[in-house]
Each structure stands twice: as structure tokens, then as C-alpha cells.
Amino acid sequence: MQGNLKSVYSQVPLTVVVIGASGDLSMRKIFPAFYALYVQKHLPHKFYIVGFARTPLNTDSFREQIGLWLEKEVRNISLKERDDFIGNCYYCQGNYNNIDDYNRLGKLIEELEKNEKSNKIYYMAIPPFLFLTVSNSLHLSNLSNDSGGQTWTRVVVEKPFGRDRESSDELTVGLQRVFREDQIYRIDHYLAKEVIQNLMVLRFANLILEPIWNRQYVDNIRISWMEDLGVEGRGGYFDEYGIIRDVMQNHLLQMVALIAMEQPIRYEADYIRDEKVKILRCITPVSLSHLVIGQYGPGIHKGEQKVGYREEEGISLSSITPTYSAVVLFVKNRRWDGVPFLLRAGKGLSKKMTEIKVQFKDVPANIFSEIVPHMSPNELVIRVQPEAMIALKIVNKVPGLTLSLRESYLDLSYESAFETRVPEAYELLLLDVIRGDRSLFIRSDELESAWDIFTPVLHELENKRIQPTIYPFGSDGPASADLLASRFGTTW
Ligand code: BG6
């Protein structure tokens, strides 16, 4: 995480090959992130960014495209720095399964290197069904080698890693035929969000939380992930995966792991991931009785009429893919047994917001309960976005001559507390790939355990063709999710 930056400044040049370089992810996230690293002097002195994709472009038109996107994505961009950066970008057009094209890519890299071998990153900004085709082609064209250990070669892949445990295992085995596990960087960009990184610091660098961080004091934990967007032109992808695979099995489960895990032996990648795997293995697979699924229908959001999911481009009128899901998880260990972890995630909702709430139990024998009969218990609120914030709900006396109590918050807003710029998740992730820190990346056994929690219920939903409840775009999701929460004595 905050490792030693020395290795980044190493004299060894760096070649980044972005496979799928002309796509949306590359232009919107990857190039702006590399640009930000370049501006902050986190890239080695000599670096080459090579785009490889099917789109017919050449180096000039590729540079032009990147330049335009950088202007769009980067605030107050310096034109000189932009031009210097894009001067390091090159393009090689090719088909993902054509070895001759990879040989040309190899030649281009050699020309750039001019006998000075570089470290290599292959960033697969392509749909997952192409991962194995590309990794095999890299292997067959001798591009996946570590050049005898003098330099390193790393590969970056992004979720979804399969559709279930079986397909994920196939992907893992296929990738590991070409790359060692320590060369594979599986991204979950939520792990690089500032507040999510802070979860471990909050828990393990402070004394006061640990004694109450357990079943004796915690009543329930709730995680809400809400988005006020539809599928935004990604209908083809989304309909194949649905919200559980898109965000729950990964982003939300990673939050659960960081909230629930034990303290790692040391603050190092493998120790952290060992603890995450351990806790994920303690989670009982989700059962249908603890699951709600929904799909957004037409609705009005911020005064604008929105179409329903089934009317979106590329979606069939009979699609039963959930765009909303609420589940209850149980962690079977000494710390958490019996504490429900309620998770909800949805698109087409009223707002964009990601938040974790740790609700504590009622105060026993509370001497104020006669004055305020329904006092709400303490709650720790950790808001990931839109504005980063940590707040503790406490009960307070309202100033005055009579005894009146009110809940208020001890709150820490990141914006007012820290004046530094919050980096984009991708900046940190790419920097970590360069410096070889795998703490924020998903290890294969972690992925297996995450799939084990959701695979049975995903199969059941599909086999029984269970219909999602339709909710209006712009609402807070189906009422059945509120009922599910109320079965555990809480509200979202
Ligand atoms: C991605 C999902 O992983 O995260 C998208 O595939 C979602 O469906 C996105 O919109 C949200 O990311 P963020 O960083 O905007 O919260």
C-alpha cells in the first residue's frame, strides 16, 4: 500500500501494453491514471505505453484520441505535460488471436527498448471471454517471459472473473498456465477507494473499536451500494452478469471481508489476503430465503423520464436479470456468529451512494429510556462515496433547562479534515502494480471463496427462473428489501 517508492523510480524502463486500448475503460480510466502517475513522477524515467487493439488506428491517431480524452478527464491539464506524456504512447493494431500480430507487437517493443530490456505490464482492458485467448497468444509469441529474471512481467485483469465458481476456476487455471500467480494482478477497484483502504487503519490503528467489534456489542452490519444510473450502454455485458456478479460478489464482499476479518500478522499483502480468505470461508453460502432481487422499471429521476431495464438497448423484453439485490450473510466464527450482515446493491435508484453502517446493541438497563422510550442505538457510519465520511451516532443532551435527549453525530468529513487531493482508485492500483504490491488485488483463493458464497444461489435463481420484483427507476428499490431488513429488526 504506502510502500517504498524507490522501486518506482528504478532505472529499468517500463513498457505498459494496454490490450483493448481503444475501448472505454482504457480511455476513461487507464490512460488518465497513467497520466496522473506521470505528472506526479511515479513512472520510471523511460516508459512506453503501447496500445494493442483491433480498431484501425495508428500511433498518431491513437495519440490524438488519448489527448482528447485526457482533456476531458483531467482538470486543469497542462498542455506541455499532456504532449510529453502522449509522446510516449504507441499503437499496434492487431487481432487478439493472431500470433503474427503479437509478433509485430513484440518487434515494436524491441524497437522502443533499444537493447535496454524493460519491465512489462500487460493490462487486459478487454471482456473476460478474451483473457485466455490473449494470454495464450502472449505465451506463444514469447511475450509473457520474465527475460530470465532481470526484469519482471505482470498481467492485470479486471472482473468479472467468470460467472460462477466453475468458470472462475477455469479462468484461473488458464491464466496460471501462462503466468505465475504472483504475476497476476486481479483488480477490484473498490479496494483502492480511500475510505475502503482506511477500514483496516480505522480498526487496527485505533484502540477503542476492537473491544466492541464483535457479536457482544454489534447488532447488525449493513452495506448499501446505490447508483442512480441505468446500464449506460453496457446492456450486453450487464444482462449476462446481473448485479450480484457485477458488484456484490466482489465490491460488497470485499467490504465485508475488511470489516469482519481478524488482524493480519503484519501489514503485508499475503498476510492481509490470508485473513480475508479466512473470513470469506466462514460465510455461509447465501440462501434464497435471505435474498431479494429486483429490476428497475420505467420511472422519473431528477425530473427526467427514465426507461425501464427491459427497454434499454440490447436487453430482451423478457430479461429476468436482477439490477437490484439485497442479501443477508452470516459469518460463522466466534466473533460474529449470529450478527446479520445485510447487503443491498442496485442500479436505477434514487441516488449514488455507498455506505457501511455498524449498528451497536441497545444500552442495557438504560436509565434514560423513560424519558426517550425509543432511543436509537449507537451506529458507526462509514460513507465511501459520494463524499467520504466517518461518523459515530451518539445520544446527547440537548442544551437547556430540561432534560431532553437527541441523537447527533461525531463526524469526520474527509473534505474538511484533509486538504490533500484524493487520488483516483486506478492511480493507486496501477502504481501498486508497478511497485509490486499485491495487497489491493484479489488472490485466486480469495476469488474461490467469494464465488462459493454466491454460486449456489445464482444457479438456483437461474434454474428456477425466479422473477425479479420491478421497482421504479429513481426509487429506493423494492419494498421486499425493507421487509427483509425488518425481519432482522432493522431498516436500511
Ligand atoms: C463497476 C461495475 O465495477 O463499478 C459498474 O461494473 C459500476 O456497474 C461501477 O457502475 C461503479 O464504480 P464507482 O467507482 O463509480 O462506484
Boltz pocket constraint, residues with backbone or C-beta under 6 A from the ligand:
constraints:
  - pocket:
      binder: B
      contacts: [[A, 227], [A, 246], [A, 247]]
      max_distance: 6.0
